[in-house]
Structures are given as structure tokens and as C-alpha cells.
Amino acid sequence: MAHISLKNITKRYDKVAALDNVSLEVNDKEFLVLFGPAGAGKTTTLKMIAGLEFPDEGLIRIKDEIVNVVPPANRNVSMVFENYALYPHLSVYDNIASPMRSSLYKESEEYIKEAVHRVTKIMKIDQLLDRLPSQLSNGQRQRVALGRCLVRKPNVFLMDEPLAHLDAKLRHFMRAELKEMQASFNTTTIYVTHDYMEALSLGDRIAIINHGKIVQIGTGSELFYTPADEFVARLMGEPEINLIDGAVSEERGKWNLRLLGRKEPVTLPGDIAERLAEKNVSDVHVGVRGNDIEYSLEPKGDGWFKGSVYVLEPIGNRSILTVIVEGVKIRIIAPNDFKSEMDQDIYINFHIADAIFFEQATGKFIVRHKQEELLREESKCLN
């Protein structure tokens, strides 16, 4: 059990800043997910905490102890690497048992046997205990590496994309297992991923990182419904959020929004209008997710935009419909039985009450309708 604190951490490789003045607090027993694109600084952050890399600037604390120059072996952290890092000459059993045979954390062989069998049964690799890593598939090696991490009870679990090489069914199963194991072990966990579904399903909180900087920290609901900027909004969701140029103006005491070159405006809800007036913003990006857009193959009335079908992508239990309106591609979520032809006329309507407004110049979040109520309700559901 440990509280972890990173204060103004900077790490450079030559002239490139892998981490740039990063500050992060991870609460005791919390499951924190580090989420971001490749090269964002996620793995470097884990290596700093594990002691595999040392910061050029800043302080790292584990359980209120400064550990900047403490060797990895003395930090009592357990880490699973993206590239497995298994001992090639040891069997699966001995690889998983190895942390409990070290001089610092030595356990009896009876305890080791029980622990190894418990973890390998969960990982569904109990039939592979005598094999060498070279005799395993990539998915099996990943499970061995994960089992070696989970077999002991450290202060901190550090997990670098541990499910990346598992098939979809096992990945879904392991998400639930990881969450349950973390709760039963009562251990602080930092989990790295670039899969937003993993981030949302596993994390008590999620820290978004990009170009070595923390962009936003919050619950999954906070990041999904009130992203700090357009970068976060694009990360959270599939298909990617639609960002549409909009012009805001005040006319006769009402705040109106014009989209996609249309002269007829949409009247904005009062709370959105108030916030836009406070910010004195006229040019916005309107973020609309694919499930907040109506569509019809038949002509509709006022407020609907005419477009054409660009492509329809069935993906199992739903389809992603891409429509072109005034030269802009709009992605919509449709049922898996929806049928259309390429270039067919289609009519769409945006649910502006569910839209997210960003400054066009900076990409920063401005407002969404009833955002406090929405987050409050989501918090109740989570609790």
C-alpha cells in the first residue's frame, strides 16, 4: 500500500523531453490509468517510479519517502513490461516464482508453489508450467509476465499495456480479473494503455498524457463528458468525436449557432449561451459524438442537413456511417442492420443539447449543456 507523488518531473533524452514538468498524485489503493498515444511518455513515467530511469529534475515519493536515487530492488514495486522481459532459460513456473526467490522478498517453497498455482489458474496457463518462454505464443508470454507481477504483494503494481497481446475474449475477461485482484490486494496500481475502453473500464481515475505533459486527470465520466480540450475529446470514444466549425452570435437577446454554412441558426440553451457570453467567443468547434446525431434517408424539415453517404462500416453489433455534409465528413453510429448505398442522399440532425463546445482558436473546452448535473448523475451511477 502506497501513496505515490511525482513533483515537477522532467526527463530528457538528448534534446528531447520525454517528460516535461510532470506532477501527479496517485492515492493509496487507487487504480490509476495512464492513457495517451504512442510516444506520449507513459512508459517513461512507469520507469521513473520503478527506478529503471532517474529524473533530470523533480522529486518522486513512494509512501512519503523520496526515492529518486533508490535502486529498483529496494522500492518494493512489481512491474509487468510490454515486451514481457521473461528469463529465457527458466520455465513458466520458475519465471513466475522468481520474485519470491529474491533475497529481499524470499518466501518458502511451499508458499511459492501455492502462489504460483493460484495465479496461473487465474491466467489460464496452469497447463504450461514446465514450458520455456520460447515454446509459448505471444499471448501466453504476456500472461506469464502478468502472473509474475501479480504473484507477490508489493507496495505498487506498475503495468505497461499488460493485455496488449491477448485476444479480445481473454482481454475482456482479464480486465475484470485485474480490477477484482487490485481490490482484494489493496495495492496501488498504475496501468498504462492506449485503449480507451481499457482506460474507462479499469481506472478509478485516468491521467491523459501527451508529448510528456499531463493534459487532464479525472474519472472516466469527467473525461468523456467534459474533456479539457479537443485532444482529450478525440481520444475518448469510437468513432472519434465530430468537431464542426460553428459561428456564435447574439441576436435579439438570444444566442444563436450557425453550422456548416447554413443561414438558419440554432438557438442555444441558456447555460451554454451564458458561458459563451462570459468567454466572449464567436468562433467555436462543436463536438458531437456519433450517437448524438439523428439520420434519415427521407427528407426532413427545419434543422436537418442534407448530405450524402460516404461509407458504411459494419463492426458487429453496430455500424459506423460516414456522411459528407458541405464537404465535411460526419461520423454517425447506426444499427448493424442499417442499409444504404454510396452517394445516397441522407438527412442528419445534431443534438446540440448533447454537444461539447471548444474554442476554435485554442481547442480548449468551453461548456456543455447541464454539465454539472450530468457529472453528478454519472457519479451516482458509478457509486
N, C-alpha and C positions, 0 to 999 in steps of 0.2 A: 504494500500500500504506500502510495507516494504522491505528493503534490509536486508538479514539475513547473518550473518557471524559466522562460527564456527572456532575457532582457537585452534589447538592442544588439542582437547577434548579427555580425557581418562575417561572411566567409568569401574570400576571393581566390580564384584560380587564375594566375597571371593578372590580367586586367579585367577579367570577367567576374562580376559579383554574383555568386551562386545564391547567397543570402544577403539581403540588403536591409540592415537595421530592423531585424525581425524581433518582435516581442510577442510572447504567447504564454498564457497561463492555462495549465491543464489541472483540473481539480482532482483530488483524491478519489479513486474508484471510478473516474469518468472514462467513457469510451469516446475519445475524440478522433474524428476522421480528418486527415489532411487530404484535400481534394484539389486537383488542378491538372492542367495539361502536362504533357511530357516536357521535361526541362525546366519546370517551374521552381524547383528547389525542394520538393517533397522528400526525396531520399537523402539529400544532404542534411535536412533538418533531423531526420532519424539518426543519421550517423553522428551528428553533434551530440545528441542525447546519449547515444550508446558509447561514445568515446572513441569512435573509429576515425573521427576528424575533430580538429580543435579549432575554435573560432579565432578569427583575427581580432575581433572586438566583441565586447559584451560579456554577460555572465549567464551561466547555466546552473540552475539549482535543482537538486532532487532531494526531497524531504528537508528543505531549508538549508541543505549543505551545498556550498559552491563546489562543483565537480569539473571545472574547466580543464584541469590537468590530471584528474583522477583516472587511472588506467581502466579500460573496459571491464576487466575481470573483477574490479572492486566496486563497480556501480550496481551490481545485482539487477541487471536488466536482461531480458530474454528477447532475442530478435530473430525474426524469420526474414530471409533475404529473397528478393525477387528471383535471383539466379541460383536458388537452392543452397549453395555452399555446403554440400554434403561431403563427408570424408569418403573418398572413392574406394579405399581399402577396407572399410568397415561395412558390416551387414546393416540392414534396416534396423534390427534390434539394437545393435551397438551404436549406430548413429543417434537414435532417439535416446538411448541411455547415457550418452556421453556427457551431457551437462551435469548429471547426478554422480558422475565419477570424478569430477574435477576436485582438486584439493580444497577449494573454498566451499563447495556445496556438496560434499560427499555424502552419499546415502548408502544404506545396507543393500546388498544384492537382492534380498527378499523384497524390500521396499521398491527397488528399481524394477524388478520383474512385474510387480503388481501395477506400478505406474505405467510402464510401457504397454502392457496388455490392455489397460483401461483406455489409454489414448488411441492405440492402434485400432481398437474395436470401433471407437467413435469415427475414426478416419477411414474405416473400411479397408485397412491394409494389414489386418492381423494375419492374413494368409501369406504375407510377403516377408516375414521377419528374417528369414535366412538369406534373402537375396542381397546382392550388391547393387549400388546405385546404377551401374552400367546395364543392369538387367531390368531396369524399370522404365516405364514411359514417363514423359514429362509431367503428366498429371499425378502419377504415383510419387515421383520425386518431390513434387510440390507438397503433397500430403505428408511425406516423411519430414520435410523441413518444418512444416507447420506443427507436426506432432512433437518434434524436438523442442520447439518453442514453448508448447503448452504443457510439457511433461513435468516441469517444475513450477514452483510458486515464487516468482521474483517480485521485486517492487514494481516493475514496469514491464508490460508487453509492448514490443515495437514490431509492427507488422508491415512489411513493404510489399504490397499487392500480393498477398498470400494465396488468393483464389484465381489469379490471372490465367493459369494453365489448366483449370478444371473445366469439365464440360458443364453445360448450362444447368442440368438437373442437380449435379453434385454441388455446384456453386450455390444454388438456391438453398440446398439442404445445409451447407456449411455456414451460410450467413446466420441461420437460426441457431446452429450449434455454437458458433463463436459468441453470439450475444448471450446465450444461456451460460456458457462457460465463464465468460467475463463476470457475469453477475454472481455466479457461485464461487469464483476465486476471489472476488472483491479486490481486484487488482486494476490499477490504472493502465489503460490501453491507448496507444496511439497507432492509428491504422491508416496506411497510405493507399489511395486508389485514384484512378481516373475514370471510374464508372459511377455515374451519378446515382444509379439505383442502389449500389452498394453503400454509397455515402448516406443516402436518405434512410435506408433500412437499418443501418448499423449504428450510426452516430448519435450519441446524446447531444453533441454539438458538432458542427462542421466548420473547419477553417479553410477558406478558399485562398490558395496561394498562386501567384503568377509573377514571373520574372523576379523571383526571390523576395517578393513582398507579400505580406498578408493583406488581402483585399477586403475580406469580410469574415466575421466569426458569428455564428448563431445556430439556432435549431434549423432543422430541415424546412420547417414551415416558414421561418423568417427569411431564409434564403430564396425559397421558391416564390413567395408572395410579395416580399419587399426586398428584392436584390439591390445591393448598393450601387450597381452600375450595369451597363449593358453586357459587360463581360460575364458577370455572375449570372445574369438572366439567360444568356446563351448556353451556359454550362448546365443549368438546371432544367431538364426536360427533353423529351424526344417525341416529336420532331422539335428542332430548335425554334425558339420563340420568333414570331414575326415582328420586325421592327420597321415601322412605316412612318415616313415623313408626314408631319402634321403642322398646320398653322392655327394658332390660337388667337382669338380676338374678342374684344368686348363690344357688344352691340346692344344698345337699349337696355343696359343693366344686366344682360345675360352674357355668359362666356360661351363662345362657340368654337367648334373644332372643324376644320376642313381637312379632308383626307383625299389623297390620290387625285388631286386636281379638280375635285368636284366643287361647284359653286355653292350648292345647298349645304349648309353647315349642320352639325350635330350639336345640340345643346348639352353642355357638360353638367354633371351632378354638382351640387353646391360645395361639397368639401373639396372636390378637385379644383373647382373654379377659385375657391379661396386660396388654396395653396399656390396655384399658378399666378394669382394676383400678387401674393406675397413675394414670390420669386421674380416677378416681372419678366416672365418668359413668354415669348411668342412662337418661337420655333422649337418643336418637340419631336421626339421619336415616340410613337405609340406602340408599346409592346403588347401583342395579342397572341395568346397561345392557341394551338391548333384546335383544342376542344372548346374554345370560346368564339367560334365562328360558325354561323349558320350557312347552309348552302342549299341550292335548289336548281334543278335542271329546267324548271319552268320559270318564266318571267315573274318578277315580284314588283311590289310597289315602292313607295318612297323609302329611302335609306339603304336600298340594296344596290350593289355594284355589279355591273355586267363584266364578265371575264371569259376566259377560255381555259379548257382543261389542258394542262401541260403534260402531266404524267400521273398515273395512279399506281401506287406500290402496295400490294397486299403483303402484310407482315404477320400472318397468323390470325390473331383474334381481332385485328383491326387493319385499316388501310391508311396510308398517308397520301392524301390528294393534294397535288400541287397545281395551283391555278395562277394564271397570269392576268393581272388587272392593271391597266395603264402602264404596261411594261414592267410591273413589279411582281415577283414570284411570291405567292402566299401559300403557306403550308397548312393544311386542314386535316384533322383526324376524322375519318369516316368509318362506318361499319365494314366488316370484312366482306359483306355481300353486296356492297355498293358497286355499280357498274357504270362506266362512262367510256366515251370514245375520245381519242386525242383530238384536240382543237374544237371539241364540242362546246357550245355556249353554256355558261353556268353563271348563277347569280349568288352572291355572297353578302352576308350582313355581319358586321363586327359587334360583339357585345362590349360596348365601351365601358359599361359599369364594371367589367372584369379586367379592363386594360391597365397596363402599368405605364406611367409617363416618365420619360427621361429627357434631360436637357440635350438638345440636338448638338450643341457645340462641344459639350464635355462628356456626354454619355452617362452622367450621374443621375441617380434616382431622384424623382421629384415627389410623386404621390401615386396612390391608387385609391379607388373608392372604398370607404369604410375599412381602411387597413387595420385600425386598432381592433375593431370588432372581429374582423376576420382572424387575426392572430390570436385573439382571446378565445374564440371558439375552437381553433385548431389546437391550442394549448390544452383545453378541457378534454378534447378527444384523445390527445396523447397521454394525459394523466389518468 
